[in-house]
Amino acid sequence: MAIVKRTRWDSRTAFVLAAIGSAIGLGNIWRFPYICYKYGGGAFLIPYFVALLTAGIPLLILEFAIGHRMEGSAPLSFAKISKKTEWLGWFALLIGFGIVCYYAVIMAWSAKYLISSFTLAWGADTKTFFFSKVLNISGGVFEIGRPQGWIVLALFFCWICIVLATWKGIKTVGKVVYVTVTLPWVLLIIFVIRGLTLPGAIDGIRYFLTPNFKALANLEVWHAAYSQIFFTLTVGFGVMIAYASFLPRKSDIVNNALIISLSNCATSYIAGFAVFSTLGYYAHISGTTVANVMKSGPELAFVTYPTIINHLPLAPLFGVFFFLMLLTLGIDSAFSLTEAIVAGVRDKFRWSQKATNITIAGIAFVVGLIFTTRAGLYWLDIVDHFMNNFGLFIVGFLEAIFIGYIFGADKLRKYANNLSELSVGRWWDLIIRYFVPIVSLVLLIWTLKDRLLKPYGGYSRLAEFLGGWLVIIIFVIISILLSIKGKREV
Ligand code: PHE
């Protein structure tokens, strides 16, 4: 029984928006469109929706239901299932912590670019600007150098924003999300309209959506679909568990999960139109094909987009819009991860909201400094790979096993159904007990096999160990220590 009365969301809308804000992030803009194009175009929507229905939505229902049922952050919820499973809650939060440390750095770059937009400071050679001027990137992963002053400054600024957005916990979050969810949507629509009215746009869209049904026979496509779904819905980081723990006792679970996941996936789809129409235009003006200009991740946002912006009428305005969109897309994902950790620490140690908030943000800021060094991008790349490919699937796998077999899938389903406007059938139990564990295990083994054959991204084995395996091992140890430590009243 919690001693302190748990704060609650002001309204259902606040909760739904916060969860949507967490789900919608940079991945919707720079990951989904690219993956869709690469793995079968329009045909990719089939594995994507299958993954959504057979893993994404069921896991989201699971996380909402368990957080609500136990009225606790991830560690407390798992501790209430069994003292032996508490560590998984901490592990999920630590994976989220690993991510937010570098996610905030990407936001820092976006903040820097937002300012550069006013004068189009990146000039014509956007590649040199990003890699040499902004990142001052070194020749290799061990040539670390010093943290770059201005990135540190921008990072500090981003952390201040995150701390402020979570200042009074969900009371503040519930207000901030009205802006951080709707503003990027409005900006995205502006980019879709702008993109579609540019010459060459249709060629871009064709690349994005022309279906290649043969691709569906390729297992890699299914792998990509399931990975993207896990990542995009922000399940497996304890965020959705914590957010649901703040719901009033009478709250819908199933319908909320549907609304949130469908809004997220629709946003990704619409983002595809914004990205590909603009790329079509870029290919058109440079007399090449869309395939030649297609990039994903940081290069798309910080090299390709600035080049395209240079060619648009009212360039500075679109620059400001674009980077403001990235910042507002990212910030609610970043503060959801932070708030999930804060809630976990508070549930266990009973610290005050503000002290916990500042401590966690402070630690994440300091850890994040590694990503502001001259080798920052390399380390970011390695850590990102391990958090999202190993951390995430380990959590997905164990979460399904612990709920499916220890707590009881049927028990949790009945709990959710009693509260919800829509009910889920017995198929949900089967998915949680058998399907999700199998899929996550296959994804894990698949990536593990790749890693055993060759180190990630051509880095050395040592770098891979330090930025990947070691981090995971340390997280497991810390999780176990935290779960052993102290007694809590459950
Ligand atoms: N789901 C968000 C995205 O697609 C980001 C995110 C991923 C947030 C992982 C937290 C953890 O970008």
Residues whose N, C-alpha, C, O or C-beta is under 5 A from the ligand:
A	BS01	LIG	S22 A23 I24 G25 L26 G27 N28 I99 F231 T232 L233 T234 S333
